[in-house]
């Protein structure tokens, strides 16, 4: 799954559904922030972290300017997908 961390988009492999759910809610909040400019929606995720399949912790990015920069660097796919298939 893709997450924003340390000012960049990172892909992490998640095996725990609780973290997958948190990431999904985070992406919804990020989308709302980008559409409305309401930073309050990011507050819930301040300091939240997820553990990847190898046990490494990742802290979700909540800095509004960093999120805007990450979004600006992202290529515009036809459909935004938070999952990545490893081949």
PyMOL Python script that loads the backbone (N, CA, C, O; Angstrom):
from pymol import cmd

cmd.read_pdbstr("""\
ATOM      1  N   UNK A   1       0.846  -1.176   0.000  1.00  0.00           N
ATOM      2  CA  UNK A   1       0.000   0.000   0.000  1.00  0.00           C
ATOM      3  C   UNK A   1       0.892   1.239   0.000  1.00  0.00           C
ATOM      4  O   UNK A   1       1.980   1.238   0.577  1.00  0.00           O
ATOM      5  N   UNK A   2       0.422   2.274  -0.644  1.00  0.00           N
ATOM      6  CA  UNK A   2       1.157   3.533  -0.692  1.00  0.00           C
ATOM      7  C   UNK A   2       0.799   4.376   0.526  1.00  0.00           C
ATOM      8  O   UNK A   2      -0.367   4.465   0.911  1.00  0.00           O
ATOM      9  N   UNK A   3       1.812   4.995   1.127  1.00  0.00           N
ATOM     10  CA  UNK A   3       1.601   5.938   2.219  1.00  0.00           C
ATOM     11  C   UNK A   3       2.490   7.154   1.975  1.00  0.00           C
ATOM     12  O   UNK A   3       3.441   7.097   1.195  1.00  0.00           O
ATOM     13  N   UNK A   4       2.168   8.245   2.649  1.00  0.00           N
ATOM     14  CA  UNK A   4       3.026   9.417   2.649  1.00  0.00           C
ATOM     15  C   UNK A   4       3.813   9.392   3.949  1.00  0.00           C
ATOM     16  O   UNK A   4       3.255   9.262   5.039  1.00  0.00           O
ATOM     17  N   UNK A   5       5.149   9.524   3.798  1.00  0.00           N
ATOM     18  CA  UNK A   5       6.022   9.459   4.975  1.00  0.00           C
ATOM     19  C   UNK A   5       7.266  10.285   4.702  1.00  0.00           C
ATOM     20  O   UNK A   5       7.876  10.169   3.638  1.00  0.00           O
ATOM     21  N   UNK A   6       7.642  11.116   5.659  1.00  0.00           N
ATOM     22  CA  UNK A   6       8.862  11.922   5.544  1.00  0.00           C
ATOM     23  C   UNK A   6       8.922  12.721   4.244  1.00  0.00           C
ATOM     24  O   UNK A   6       9.980  12.809   3.620  1.00  0.00           O
ATOM     25  N   UNK A   7       7.809  13.294   3.837  1.00  0.00           N
ATOM     26  CA  UNK A   7       7.781  14.147   2.668  1.00  0.00           C
ATOM     27  C   UNK A   7       7.802  13.446   1.324  1.00  0.00           C
ATOM     28  O   UNK A   7       8.040  14.072   0.291  1.00  0.00           O
ATOM     29  N   UNK A   8       7.552  12.139   1.339  1.00  0.00           N
ATOM     30  CA  UNK A   8       7.525  11.416   0.068  1.00  0.00           C
ATOM     31  C   UNK A   8       6.509  10.282   0.139  1.00  0.00           C
ATOM     32  O   UNK A   8       6.087   9.858   1.215  1.00  0.00           O
ATOM     33  N   UNK A   9       6.131   9.807  -1.049  1.00  0.00           N
ATOM     34  CA  UNK A   9       5.234   8.654  -1.118  1.00  0.00           C
ATOM     35  C   UNK A   9       6.086   7.391  -1.045  1.00  0.00           C
ATOM     36  O   UNK A   9       7.092   7.270  -1.744  1.00  0.00           O
ATOM     37  N   UNK A  10       5.679   6.466  -0.206  1.00  0.00           N
ATOM     38  CA  UNK A  10       6.396   5.212   0.006  1.00  0.00           C
ATOM     39  C   UNK A  10       5.414   4.060  -0.134  1.00  0.00           C
ATOM     40  O   UNK A  10       4.257   4.172   0.273  1.00  0.00           O
ATOM     41  N   UNK A  11       5.864   2.969  -0.698  1.00  0.00           N
ATOM     42  CA  UNK A  11       5.029   1.771  -0.798  1.00  0.00           C
ATOM     43  C   UNK A  11       5.487   0.790   0.271  1.00  0.00           C
ATOM     44  O   UNK A  11       6.671   0.466   0.363  1.00  0.00           O
ATOM     45  N   UNK A  12       4.540   0.321   1.076  1.00  0.00           N
ATOM     46  CA  UNK A  12       4.843  -0.639   2.134  1.00  0.00           C
ATOM     47  C   UNK A  12       3.937  -1.851   1.981  1.00  0.00           C
ATOM     48  O   UNK A  12       2.796  -1.742   1.532  1.00  0.00           O
ATOM     49  N   UNK A  13       4.461  -2.997   2.358  1.00  0.00           N
ATOM     50  CA  UNK A  13       3.661  -4.223   2.345  1.00  0.00           C
ATOM     51  C   UNK A  13       3.033  -4.381   3.718  1.00  0.00           C
ATOM     52  O   UNK A  13       3.729  -4.450   4.730  1.00  0.00           O
ATOM     53  N   UNK A  14       1.716  -4.436   3.738  1.00  0.00           N
ATOM     54  CA  UNK A  14       0.958  -4.514   4.988  1.00  0.00           C
ATOM     55  C   UNK A  14       0.285  -5.878   5.077  1.00  0.00           C
ATOM     56  O   UNK A  14      -0.352  -6.330   4.125  1.00  0.00           O
ATOM     57  N   UNK A  15       0.433  -6.530   6.231  1.00  0.00           N
ATOM     58  CA  UNK A  15      -0.207  -7.823   6.424  1.00  0.00           C
ATOM     59  C   UNK A  15      -1.301  -7.779   7.494  1.00  0.00           C
ATOM     60  O   UNK A  15      -2.053  -8.739   7.665  1.00  0.00           O
ATOM     61  N   UNK A  16      -1.381  -6.664   8.205  1.00  0.00           N
ATOM     62  CA  UNK A  16      -2.364  -6.517   9.278  1.00  0.00           C
ATOM     63  C   UNK A  16      -3.520  -5.650   8.779  1.00  0.00           C
ATOM     64  O   UNK A  16      -3.313  -4.509   8.364  1.00  0.00           O
ATOM     65  N   UNK A  17      -4.713  -6.186   8.820  1.00  0.00           N
ATOM     66  CA  UNK A  17      -5.877  -5.459   8.298  1.00  0.00           C
ATOM     67  C   UNK A  17      -6.166  -4.179   9.077  1.00  0.00           C
ATOM     68  O   UNK A  17      -6.752  -3.245   8.531  1.00  0.00           O
ATOM     69  N   UNK A  18      -5.765  -4.125  10.336  1.00  0.00           N
ATOM     70  CA  UNK A  18      -5.982  -2.899  11.120  1.00  0.00           C
ATOM     71  C   UNK A  18      -5.169  -1.748  10.536  1.00  0.00           C
ATOM     72  O   UNK A  18      -5.652  -0.618  10.465  1.00  0.00           O
ATOM     73  N   UNK A  19      -3.934  -2.033  10.118  1.00  0.00           N
ATOM     74  CA  UNK A  19      -3.099  -0.994   9.511  1.00  0.00           C
ATOM     75  C   UNK A  19      -3.614  -0.637   8.119  1.00  0.00           C
ATOM     76  O   UNK A  19      -3.566   0.525   7.715  1.00  0.00           O
ATOM     77  N   UNK A  20      -4.099  -1.623   7.396  1.00  0.00           N
ATOM     78  CA  UNK A  20      -4.674  -1.357   6.074  1.00  0.00           C
ATOM     79  C   UNK A  20      -5.889  -0.434   6.201  1.00  0.00           C
ATOM     80  O   UNK A  20      -6.072   0.471   5.388  1.00  0.00           O
ATOM     81  N   UNK A  21      -6.706  -0.665   7.211  1.00  0.00           N
ATOM     82  CA  UNK A  21      -7.869   0.180   7.458  1.00  0.00           C
ATOM     83  C   UNK A  21      -7.441   1.597   7.813  1.00  0.00           C
ATOM     84  O   UNK A  21      -8.016   2.564   7.314  1.00  0.00           O
ATOM     85  N   UNK A  22      -6.434   1.724   8.672  1.00  0.00           N
ATOM     86  CA  UNK A  22      -5.916   3.033   9.055  1.00  0.00           C
ATOM     87  C   UNK A  22      -5.390   3.784   7.827  1.00  0.00           C
ATOM     88  O   UNK A  22      -5.640   4.979   7.672  1.00  0.00           O
ATOM     89  N   UNK A  23      -4.668   3.083   6.965  1.00  0.00           N
ATOM     90  CA  UNK A  23      -4.136   3.714   5.748  1.00  0.00           C
ATOM     91  C   UNK A  23      -5.276   4.170   4.840  1.00  0.00           C
ATOM     92  O   UNK A  23      -5.206   5.253   4.259  1.00  0.00           O
ATOM     93  N   UNK A  24      -6.300   3.373   4.713  1.00  0.00           N
ATOM     94  CA  UNK A  24      -7.453   3.761   3.909  1.00  0.00           C
ATOM     95  C   UNK A  24      -8.117   5.020   4.438  1.00  0.00           C
ATOM     96  O   UNK A  24      -8.456   5.917   3.667  1.00  0.00           O
ATOM     97  N   UNK A  25      -8.306   5.091   5.757  1.00  0.00           N
ATOM     98  CA  UNK A  25      -8.896   6.279   6.368  1.00  0.00           C
ATOM     99  C   UNK A  25      -7.976   7.492   6.199  1.00  0.00           C
ATOM    100  O   UNK A  25      -8.443   8.610   5.979  1.00  0.00           O
ATOM    101  N   UNK A  26      -6.672   7.259   6.303  1.00  0.00           N
ATOM    102  CA  UNK A  26      -5.690   8.321   6.106  1.00  0.00           C
ATOM    103  C   UNK A  26      -5.792   8.886   4.688  1.00  0.00           C
ATOM    104  O   UNK A  26      -5.801  10.102   4.500  1.00  0.00           O
ATOM    105  N   UNK A  27      -5.870   7.997   3.692  1.00  0.00           N
ATOM    106  CA  UNK A  27      -5.979   8.454   2.303  1.00  0.00           C
ATOM    107  C   UNK A  27      -7.262   9.251   2.083  1.00  0.00           C
ATOM    108  O   UNK A  27      -7.262  10.219   1.324  1.00  0.00           O
ATOM    109  N   UNK A  28      -8.336   8.864   2.724  1.00  0.00           N
ATOM    110  CA  UNK A  28      -9.585   9.625   2.615  1.00  0.00           C
ATOM    111  C   UNK A  28      -9.416  11.020   3.209  1.00  0.00           C
ATOM    112  O   UNK A  28      -9.901  11.999   2.642  1.00  0.00           O
ATOM    113  N   UNK A  29      -8.734  11.113   4.341  1.00  0.00           N
ATOM    114  CA  UNK A  29      -8.499  12.409   4.979  1.00  0.00           C
ATOM    115  C   UNK A  29      -7.584  13.280   4.124  1.00  0.00           C
ATOM    116  O   UNK A  29      -7.812  14.482   3.994  1.00  0.00           O
ATOM    117  N   UNK A  30      -6.553  12.678   3.546  1.00  0.00           N
ATOM    118  CA  UNK A  30      -5.641  13.425   2.676  1.00  0.00           C
ATOM    119  C   UNK A  30      -6.401  13.963   1.467  1.00  0.00           C
ATOM    120  O   UNK A  30      -6.219  15.116   1.075  1.00  0.00           O
ATOM    121  N   UNK A  31      -7.244  13.133   0.886  1.00  0.00           N
ATOM    122  CA  UNK A  31      -8.032  13.568  -0.272  1.00  0.00           C
ATOM    123  C   UNK A  31      -8.946  14.723   0.114  1.00  0.00           C
ATOM    124  O   UNK A  31      -9.056  15.706  -0.619  1.00  0.00           O
ATOM    125  N   UNK A  32      -9.598  14.606   1.260  1.00  0.00           N
ATOM    126  CA  UNK A  32     -10.469  15.686   1.710  1.00  0.00           C
ATOM    127  C   UNK A  32      -9.669  16.964   1.928  1.00  0.00           C
ATOM    128  O   UNK A  32     -10.105  18.046   1.533  1.00  0.00           O
ATOM    129  N   UNK A  33      -8.494  16.845   2.558  1.00  0.00           N
ATOM    130  CA  UNK A  33      -7.652  18.024   2.768  1.00  0.00           C
ATOM    131  C   UNK A  33      -7.283  18.667   1.429  1.00  0.00           C
ATOM    132  O   UNK A  33      -7.393  19.883   1.271  1.00  0.00           O
ATOM    133  N   UNK A  34      -6.848  17.854   0.468  1.00  0.00           N
ATOM    134  CA  UNK A  34      -6.443  18.388  -0.827  1.00  0.00           C
ATOM    135  C   UNK A  34      -7.612  19.037  -1.565  1.00  0.00           C
ATOM    136  O   UNK A  34      -7.414  20.002  -2.303  1.00  0.00           O
ATOM    137  N   UNK A  35      -8.816  18.526  -1.378  1.00  0.00           N
ATOM    138  CA  UNK A  35      -9.991  19.080  -2.051  1.00  0.00           C
ATOM    139  C   UNK A  35     -10.559  20.324  -1.369  1.00  0.00           C
ATOM    140  O   UNK A  35     -11.122  21.200  -2.026  1.00  0.00           O
ATOM    141  N   UNK A  36     -10.403  20.395  -0.031  1.00  0.00           N
ATOM    142  CA  UNK A  36     -11.049  21.478   0.710  1.00  0.00           C
ATOM    143  C   UNK A  36     -10.081  22.436   1.390  1.00  0.00           C
ATOM    144  O   UNK A  36     -10.443  23.575   1.683  1.00  0.00           O
ATOM    145  N   UNK A  37      -8.852  21.987   1.646  1.00  0.00           N
ATOM    146  CA  UNK A  37      -7.900  22.806   2.390  1.00  0.00           C
ATOM    147  C   UNK A  37      -8.098  22.735   3.894  1.00  0.00           C
ATOM    148  O   UNK A  37      -7.414  23.441   4.635  1.00  0.00           O
ATOM    149  N   UNK A  38      -9.018  21.898   4.363  1.00  0.00           N
ATOM    150  CA  UNK A  38      -9.317  21.751   5.780  1.00  0.00           C
ATOM    151  C   UNK A  38      -8.257  20.872   6.452  1.00  0.00           C
ATOM    152  O   UNK A  38      -8.259  19.653   6.283  1.00  0.00           O
ATOM    153  N   UNK A  39      -7.362  21.493   7.209  1.00  0.00           N
ATOM    154  CA  UNK A  39      -6.285  20.744   7.870  1.00  0.00           C
ATOM    155  C   UNK A  39      -6.768  19.946   9.072  1.00  0.00           C
ATOM    156  O   UNK A  39      -6.065  19.052   9.544  1.00  0.00           O
ATOM    157  N   UNK A  40      -7.966  20.260   9.574  1.00  0.00           N
ATOM    158  CA  UNK A  40      -8.502  19.543  10.741  1.00  0.00           C
ATOM    159  C   UNK A  40      -8.634  18.044  10.475  1.00  0.00           C
ATOM    160  O   UNK A  40      -8.515  17.239  11.399  1.00  0.00           O
ATOM    161  N   UNK A  41      -8.878  17.665   9.220  1.00  0.00           N
ATOM    162  CA  UNK A  41      -9.063  16.246   8.909  1.00  0.00           C
ATOM    163  C   UNK A  41      -7.767  15.456   9.069  1.00  0.00           C
ATOM    164  O   UNK A  41      -7.803  14.233   9.203  1.00  0.00           O
ATOM    165  N   UNK A  42      -6.620  16.142   9.058  1.00  0.00           N
ATOM    166  CA  UNK A  42      -5.328  15.459   9.221  1.00  0.00           C
ATOM    167  C   UNK A  42      -4.969  15.249  10.691  1.00  0.00           C
ATOM    168  O   UNK A  42      -4.137  14.401  11.009  1.00  0.00           O
ATOM    169  N   UNK A  43      -5.589  16.013  11.584  1.00  0.00           N
ATOM    170  CA  UNK A  43      -5.237  15.974  13.007  1.00  0.00           C
ATOM    171  C   UNK A  43      -5.372  14.577  13.609  1.00  0.00           C
ATOM    172  O   UNK A  43      -4.567  14.186  14.454  1.00  0.00           O
ATOM    173  N   UNK A  44      -6.370  13.834  13.185  1.00  0.00           N
ATOM    174  CA  UNK A  44      -6.599  12.482  13.704  1.00  0.00           C
ATOM    175  C   UNK A  44      -5.403  11.559  13.463  1.00  0.00           C
ATOM    176  O   UNK A  44      -5.222  10.581  14.188  1.00  0.00           O
ATOM    177  N   UNK A  45      -4.592  11.861  12.457  1.00  0.00           N
ATOM    178  CA  UNK A  45      -3.494  10.974  12.063  1.00  0.00           C
ATOM    179  C   UNK A  45      -2.130  11.463  12.540  1.00  0.00           C
ATOM    180  O   UNK A  45      -1.107  10.853  12.225  1.00  0.00           O
ATOM    181  N   UNK A  46      -2.109  12.550  13.289  1.00  0.00           N
ATOM    182  CA  UNK A  46      -0.867  13.085  13.829  1.00  0.00           C
ATOM    183  C   UNK A  46      -0.204  12.037  14.728  1.00  0.00           C
ATOM    184  O   UNK A  46      -0.798  11.583  15.706  1.00  0.00           O
ATOM    185  N   UNK A  47       1.024  11.662  14.389  1.00  0.00           N
ATOM    186  CA  UNK A  47       1.768  10.679  15.172  1.00  0.00           C
ATOM    187  C   UNK A  47       1.361   9.232  14.946  1.00  0.00           C
ATOM    188  O   UNK A  47       1.938   8.331  15.555  1.00  0.00           O
ATOM    189  N   UNK A  48       0.385   8.992  14.087  1.00  0.00           N
ATOM    190  CA  UNK A  48      -0.057   7.609  13.815  1.00  0.00           C
ATOM    191  C   UNK A  48       1.000   6.911  12.966  1.00  0.00           C
ATOM    192  O   UNK A  48       1.630   7.516  12.099  1.00  0.00           O
ATOM    193  N   UNK A  49       1.173   5.640  13.236  1.00  0.00           N
ATOM    194  CA  UNK A  49       2.166   4.863  12.496  1.00  0.00           C
ATOM    195  C   UNK A  49       1.604   3.497  12.158  1.00  0.00           C
ATOM    196  O   UNK A  49       0.667   3.014  12.793  1.00  0.00           O
ATOM    197  N   UNK A  50       2.196   2.885  11.147  1.00  0.00           N
ATOM    198  CA  UNK A  50       1.800   1.552  10.722  1.00  0.00           C
ATOM    199  C   UNK A  50       3.046   0.681  10.639  1.00  0.00           C
ATOM    200  O   UNK A  50       4.147   1.160  10.368  1.00  0.00           O
ATOM    201  N   UNK A  51       2.843  -0.604  10.877  1.00  0.00           N
ATOM    202  CA  UNK A  51       3.962  -1.549  10.822  1.00  0.00           C
ATOM    203  C   UNK A  51       3.862  -2.347   9.528  1.00  0.00           C
ATOM    204  O   UNK A  51       2.811  -2.898   9.203  1.00  0.00           O
ATOM    205  N   UNK A  52       4.988  -2.399   8.786  1.00  0.00           N
ATOM    206  CA  UNK A  52       4.983  -3.168   7.547  1.00  0.00           C
ATOM    207  C   UNK A  52       5.228  -4.641   7.838  1.00  0.00           C
ATOM    208  O   UNK A  52       5.412  -5.029   8.992  1.00  0.00           O
ATOM    209  N   UNK A  53       5.232  -5.454   6.800  1.00  0.00           N
ATOM    210  CA  UNK A  53       5.343  -6.911   6.972  1.00  0.00           C
ATOM    211  C   UNK A  53       6.688  -7.348   7.541  1.00  0.00           C
ATOM    212  O   UNK A  53       6.805  -8.459   8.060  1.00  0.00           O
ATOM    213  N   UNK A  54       7.710  -6.489   7.452  1.00  0.00           N
ATOM    214  CA  UNK A  54       9.017  -6.846   8.023  1.00  0.00           C
ATOM    215  C   UNK A  54       9.197  -6.291   9.433  1.00  0.00           C
ATOM    216  O   UNK A  54      10.264  -6.445  10.028  1.00  0.00           O
ATOM    217  N   UNK A  55       8.155  -5.644   9.974  1.00  0.00           N
ATOM    218  CA  UNK A  55       8.217  -5.152  11.343  1.00  0.00           C
ATOM    219  C   UNK A  55       8.684  -3.711  11.480  1.00  0.00           C
ATOM    220  O   UNK A  55       8.809  -3.215  12.600  1.00  0.00           O
ATOM    221  N   UNK A  56       8.942  -3.030  10.378  1.00  0.00           N
ATOM    222  CA  UNK A  56       9.399  -1.643  10.424  1.00  0.00           C
ATOM    223  C   UNK A  56       8.202  -0.712  10.564  1.00  0.00           C
ATOM    224  O   UNK A  56       7.178  -0.892   9.906  1.00  0.00           O
ATOM    225  N   UNK A  57       8.346   0.289  11.434  1.00  0.00           N
ATOM    226  CA  UNK A  57       7.282   1.267  11.660  1.00  0.00           C
ATOM    227  C   UNK A  57       7.410   2.431  10.687  1.00  0.00           C
ATOM    228  O   UNK A  57       8.518   2.859  10.365  1.00  0.00           O
ATOM    229  N   UNK A  58       6.274   2.943  10.218  1.00  0.00           N
ATOM    230  CA  UNK A  58       6.216   4.075   9.307  1.00  0.00           C
ATOM    231  C   UNK A  58       5.223   5.086   9.886  1.00  0.00           C
ATOM    232  O   UNK A  58       4.092   4.729  10.218  1.00  0.00           O
ATOM    233  N   UNK A  59       5.650   6.351  10.006  1.00  0.00           N
ATOM    234  CA  UNK A  59       4.796   7.405  10.537  1.00  0.00           C
ATOM    235  C   UNK A  59       4.109   8.109   9.376  1.00  0.00           C
ATOM    236  O   UNK A  59       4.764   8.522   8.419  1.00  0.00           O
ATOM    237  N   UNK A  60       2.793   8.245   9.460  1.00  0.00           N
ATOM    238  CA  UNK A  60       2.008   8.875   8.406  1.00  0.00           C
ATOM    239  C   UNK A  60       2.260  10.379   8.376  1.00  0.00           C
ATOM    240  O   UNK A  60       2.242  11.039   9.416  1.00  0.00           O
ATOM    241  N   UNK A  61       2.494  10.916   7.183  1.00  0.00           N
ATOM    242  CA  UNK A  61       2.757  12.342   6.998  1.00  0.00           C
ATOM    243  C   UNK A  61       1.483  13.142   7.209  1.00  0.00           C
ATOM    244  O   UNK A  61       0.455  12.850   6.598  1.00  0.00           O
ATOM    245  N   UNK A  62       1.545  14.170   8.089  1.00  0.00           N
ATOM    246  CA  UNK A  62       0.383  15.020   8.327  1.00  0.00           C
ATOM    247  C   UNK A  62       0.698  16.495   8.102  1.00  0.00           C
ATOM    248  O   UNK A  62      -0.167  17.346   8.307  1.00  0.00           O
ATOM    249  N   UNK A  63       1.898  16.806   7.691  1.00  0.00           N
ATOM    250  CA  UNK A  63       2.270  18.187   7.413  1.00  0.00           C
ATOM    251  C   UNK A  63       1.580  18.626   6.124  1.00  0.00           C
ATOM    252  O   UNK A  63       1.843  18.055   5.066  1.00  0.00           O
ATOM    253  N   UNK A  64       0.704  19.630   6.189  1.00  0.00           N
ATOM    254  CA  UNK A  64      -0.052  20.031   4.996  1.00  0.00           C
ATOM    255  C   UNK A  64       0.820  20.410   3.798  1.00  0.00           C
ATOM    256  O   UNK A  64       0.515  20.025   2.670  1.00  0.00           O
ATOM    257  N   UNK A  65       1.900  21.159   4.028  1.00  0.00           N
ATOM    258  CA  UNK A  65       2.743  21.552   2.894  1.00  0.00           C
ATOM    259  C   UNK A  65       3.448  20.352   2.293  1.00  0.00           C
ATOM    260  O   UNK A  65       3.616  20.286   1.075  1.00  0.00           O
ATOM    261  N   UNK A  66       3.865  19.400   3.119  1.00  0.00           N
ATOM    262  CA  UNK A  66       4.510  18.178   2.606  1.00  0.00           C
ATOM    263  C   UNK A  66       3.508  17.359   1.792  1.00  0.00           C
ATOM    264  O   UNK A  66       3.859  16.800   0.753  1.00  0.00           O
ATOM    265  N   UNK A  67       2.284  17.291   2.255  1.00  0.00           N
ATOM    266  CA  UNK A  67       1.255  16.532   1.530  1.00  0.00           C
ATOM    267  C   UNK A  67       0.984  17.181   0.174  1.00  0.00           C
ATOM    268  O   UNK A  67       0.840  16.481  -0.829  1.00  0.00           O
ATOM    269  N   UNK A  68       0.913  18.510   0.135  1.00  0.00           N
ATOM    270  CA  UNK A  68       0.710  19.197  -1.152  1.00  0.00           C
ATOM    271  C   UNK A  68       1.879  18.937  -2.101  1.00  0.00           C
ATOM    272  O   UNK A  68       1.672  18.715  -3.294  1.00  0.00           O
ATOM    273  N   UNK A  69       3.109  18.963  -1.575  1.00  0.00           N
ATOM    274  CA  UNK A  69       4.295  18.701  -2.416  1.00  0.00           C
ATOM    275  C   UNK A  69       4.278  17.271  -2.952  1.00  0.00           C
ATOM    276  O   UNK A  69       4.574  17.044  -4.126  1.00  0.00           O
ATOM    277  N   UNK A  70       3.938  16.316  -2.107  1.00  0.00           N
ATOM    278  CA  UNK A  70       3.858  14.914  -2.540  1.00  0.00           C
ATOM    279  C   UNK A  70       2.820  14.778  -3.646  1.00  0.00           C
ATOM    280  O   UNK A  70       3.063  14.119  -4.656  1.00  0.00           O
ATOM    281  N   UNK A  71       1.671  15.399  -3.455  1.00  0.00           N
ATOM    282  CA  UNK A  71       0.613  15.330  -4.451  1.00  0.00           C
ATOM    283  C   UNK A  71       1.037  15.980  -5.765  1.00  0.00           C
ATOM    284  O   UNK A  71       0.702  15.482  -6.839  1.00  0.00           O
ATOM    285  N   UNK A  72       1.765  17.079  -5.687  1.00  0.00           N
ATOM    286  CA  UNK A  72       2.220  17.772  -6.900  1.00  0.00           C
ATOM    287  C   UNK A  72       3.212  16.922  -7.688  1.00  0.00           C
ATOM    288  O   UNK A  72       3.251  16.998  -8.916  1.00  0.00           O
ATOM    289  N   UNK A  73       4.013  16.116  -6.996  1.00  0.00           N
ATOM    290  CA  UNK A  73       5.009  15.264  -7.669  1.00  0.00           C
ATOM    291  C   UNK A  73       4.398  13.998  -8.251  1.00  0.00           C
ATOM    292  O   UNK A  73       4.995  13.368  -9.123  1.00  0.00           O
ATOM    293  N   UNK A  74       3.225  13.622  -7.783  1.00  0.00           N
ATOM    294  CA  UNK A  74       2.589  12.380  -8.207  1.00  0.00           C
ATOM    295  C   UNK A  74       2.108  12.503  -9.651  1.00  0.00           C
ATOM    296  O   UNK A  74       1.509  13.509 -10.031  1.00  0.00           O
ATOM    297  N   UNK A  75       2.371  11.492 -10.434  1.00  0.00           N
ATOM    298  CA  UNK A  75       1.833  11.440 -11.788  1.00  0.00           C
ATOM    299  C   UNK A  75       0.338  11.217 -11.679  1.00  0.00           C
ATOM    300  O   UNK A  75      -0.125  10.544 -10.757  1.00  0.00           O
ATOM    301  N   UNK A  76      -0.407  11.764 -12.592  1.00  0.00           N
ATOM    302  CA  UNK A  76      -1.855  11.637 -12.567  1.00  0.00           C
ATOM    303  C   UNK A  76      -2.291  10.371 -13.312  1.00  0.00           C
ATOM    304  O   UNK A  76      -2.401  10.388 -14.538  1.00  0.00           O
ATOM    305  N   UNK A  77      -2.538   9.286 -12.595  1.00  0.00           N
ATOM    306  CA  UNK A  77      -3.054   8.090 -13.262  1.00  0.00           C
ATOM    307  C   UNK A  77      -4.532   8.279 -13.596  1.00  0.00           C
ATOM    308  O   UNK A  77      -5.192   9.184 -13.086  1.00  0.00           O
ATOM    309  N   UNK A  78      -5.028   7.414 -14.453  1.00  0.00           N
ATOM    310  CA  UNK A  78      -6.459   7.481 -14.777  1.00  0.00           C
ATOM    311  C   UNK A  78      -7.296   7.198 -13.544  1.00  0.00           C
ATOM    312  O   UNK A  78      -8.371   7.772 -13.374  1.00  0.00           O
ATOM    313  N   UNK A  79      -6.803   6.309 -12.675  1.00  0.00           N
ATOM    314  CA  UNK A  79      -7.502   5.986 -11.442  1.00  0.00           C
ATOM    315  C   UNK A  79      -6.449   5.834 -10.358  1.00  0.00           C
ATOM    316  O   UNK A  79      -5.558   4.994 -10.483  1.00  0.00           O
ATOM    317  N   UNK A  80      -6.530   6.634  -9.289  1.00  0.00           N
ATOM    318  CA  UNK A  80      -5.551   6.563  -8.211  1.00  0.00           C
ATOM    319  C   UNK A  80      -5.722   5.257  -7.453  1.00  0.00           C
ATOM    320  O   UNK A  80      -6.824   4.920  -7.021  1.00  0.00           O
ATOM    321  N   UNK A  81      -4.642   4.534  -7.296  1.00  0.00           N
ATOM    322  CA  UNK A  81      -4.675   3.232  -6.649  1.00  0.00           C
ATOM    323  C   UNK A  81      -3.676   3.232  -5.497  1.00  0.00           C
ATOM    324  O   UNK A  81      -2.506   3.553  -5.707  1.00  0.00           O
ATOM    325  N   UNK A  82      -4.105   2.882  -4.291  1.00  0.00           N
ATOM    326  CA  UNK A  82      -3.204   2.868  -3.142  1.00  0.00           C
ATOM    327  C   UNK A  82      -2.458   1.526  -3.026  1.00  0.00           C
ATOM    328  O   UNK A  82      -1.569   1.375  -2.189  1.00  0.00           O
ATOM    329  N   UNK A  83      -2.826   0.573  -3.861  1.00  0.00           N
ATOM    330  CA  UNK A  83      -2.173  -0.737  -3.838  1.00  0.00           C
ATOM    331  C   UNK A  83      -1.167  -0.825  -4.976  1.00  0.00           C
ATOM    332  O   UNK A  83      -1.348  -0.208  -6.026  1.00  0.00           O
ATOM    333  N   UNK A  84      -0.109  -1.595  -4.762  1.00  0.00           N
ATOM    334  CA  UNK A  84       0.867  -1.839  -5.820  1.00  0.00           C
ATOM    335  C   UNK A  84       1.092  -3.336  -5.913  1.00  0.00           C
ATOM    336  O   UNK A  84       1.216  -4.018  -4.896  1.00  0.00           O
ATOM    337  N   UNK A  85       1.144  -3.838  -7.122  1.00  0.00           N
ATOM    338  CA  UNK A  85       1.370  -5.255  -7.341  1.00  0.00           C
ATOM    339  C   UNK A  85       2.860  -5.470  -7.564  1.00  0.00           C
ATOM    340  O   UNK A  85       3.451  -4.878  -8.468  1.00  0.00           O
ATOM    341  N   UNK A  86       3.463  -6.316  -6.740  1.00  0.00           N
ATOM    342  CA  UNK A  86       4.882  -6.658  -6.903  1.00  0.00           C
ATOM    343  C   UNK A  86       4.974  -7.891  -7.799  1.00  0.00           C
ATOM    344  O   UNK A  86       4.323  -8.906  -7.552  1.00  0.00           O
ATOM    345  N   UNK A  87       5.785  -7.784  -8.829  1.00  0.00           N
ATOM    346  CA  UNK A  87       5.908  -8.877  -9.780  1.00  0.00           C
ATOM    347  C   UNK A  87       7.214  -9.608  -9.550  1.00  0.00           C
ATOM    348  O   UNK A  87       7.514 -10.572 -10.254  1.00  0.00           O
TER     349      UNK A  87
END
""", "prot")
cmd.dss("prot")
cmd.show_as("cartoon", "prot")
cmd.util.cbc("prot")
cmd.orient("prot")
